[in-house]
């Protein structure tokens, strides 16, 4: 989604993430935050069984990534998860 520059910097883009992971999101309703994008595979209740749907988990209830709520957002990422320490 967002390519790193030679210095490891991320750039903002209006393209929605296409893979699960942690991303920066800049939304018109709030400041920049980090949100988790996760993949749900439909069991056939609302969508055809096996349909993959990306959801966004941030401060409130999860919403589908393609919902109107995320229409005017900018994204940067994915962000690497921290390495666990051996302490």
Secondary structure as a PSIPRED ss2 file (coil, helix, strand):
# PSIPRED VFORMAT (PSIPRED V4.0)

   1 X C   1.000  0.000  0.000
   2 X C   1.000  0.000  0.000
   3 X C   1.000  0.000  0.000
   4 X C   1.000  0.000  0.000
   5 X C   1.000  0.000  0.000
   6 X C   1.000  0.000  0.000
   7 X C   1.000  0.000  0.000
   8 X C   1.000  0.000  0.000
   9 X C   1.000  0.000  0.000
  10 X C   1.000  0.000  0.000
  11 X C   1.000  0.000  0.000
  12 X C   1.000  0.000  0.000
  13 X E   0.000  0.000  1.000
  14 X C   1.000  0.000  0.000
  15 X C   1.000  0.000  0.000
  16 X C   1.000  0.000  0.000
  17 X C   1.000  0.000  0.000
  18 X C   1.000  0.000  0.000
  19 X C   1.000  0.000  0.000
  20 X C   1.000  0.000  0.000
  21 X E   0.000  0.000  1.000
  22 X E   0.000  0.000  1.000
  23 X E   0.000  0.000  1.000
  24 X E   0.000  0.000  1.000
  25 X E   0.000  0.000  1.000
  26 X E   0.000  0.000  1.000
  27 X E   0.000  0.000  1.000
  28 X C   1.000  0.000  0.000
  29 X C   1.000  0.000  0.000
  30 X E   0.000  0.000  1.000
  31 X E   0.000  0.000  1.000
  32 X E   0.000  0.000  1.000
  33 X E   0.000  0.000  1.000
  34 X E   0.000  0.000  1.000
  35 X E   0.000  0.000  1.000
  36 X E   0.000  0.000  1.000
  37 X E   0.000  0.000  1.000
  38 X E   0.000  0.000  1.000
  39 X E   0.000  0.000  1.000
  40 X E   0.000  0.000  1.000
  41 X E   0.000  0.000  1.000
  42 X C   1.000  0.000  0.000
  43 X C   1.000  0.000  0.000
  44 X C   1.000  0.000  0.000
  45 X C   1.000  0.000  0.000
  46 X C   1.000  0.000  0.000
  47 X C   1.000  0.000  0.000
  48 X C   1.000  0.000  0.000
  49 X C   1.000  0.000  0.000
  50 X C   1.000  0.000  0.000
  51 X C   1.000  0.000  0.000
  52 X E   0.000  0.000  1.000
  53 X E   0.000  0.000  1.000
  54 X E   0.000  0.000  1.000
  55 X E   0.000  0.000  1.000
  56 X E   0.000  0.000  1.000
  57 X E   0.000  0.000  1.000
  58 X C   1.000  0.000  0.000
  59 X C   1.000  0.000  0.000
  60 X C   1.000  0.000  0.000
  61 X C   1.000  0.000  0.000
  62 X C   1.000  0.000  0.000
  63 X E   0.000  0.000  1.000
  64 X E   0.000  0.000  1.000
  65 X C   1.000  0.000  0.000
  66 X C   1.000  0.000  0.000
  67 X C   1.000  0.000  0.000
  68 X H   0.000  1.000  0.000
  69 X H   0.000  1.000  0.000
  70 X H   0.000  1.000  0.000
  71 X C   1.000  0.000  0.000
  72 X C   1.000  0.000  0.000
  73 X C   1.000  0.000  0.000
  74 X E   0.000  0.000  1.000
  75 X E   0.000  0.000  1.000
  76 X E   0.000  0.000  1.000
  77 X E   0.000  0.000  1.000
  78 X E   0.000  0.000  1.000
  79 X E   0.000  0.000  1.000
  80 X C   1.000  0.000  0.000
  81 X C   1.000  0.000  0.000
  82 X C   1.000  0.000  0.000
  83 X C   1.000  0.000  0.000
  84 X C   1.000  0.000  0.000
  85 X C   1.000  0.000  0.000
  86 X C   1.000  0.000  0.000
  87 X C   1.000  0.000  0.000
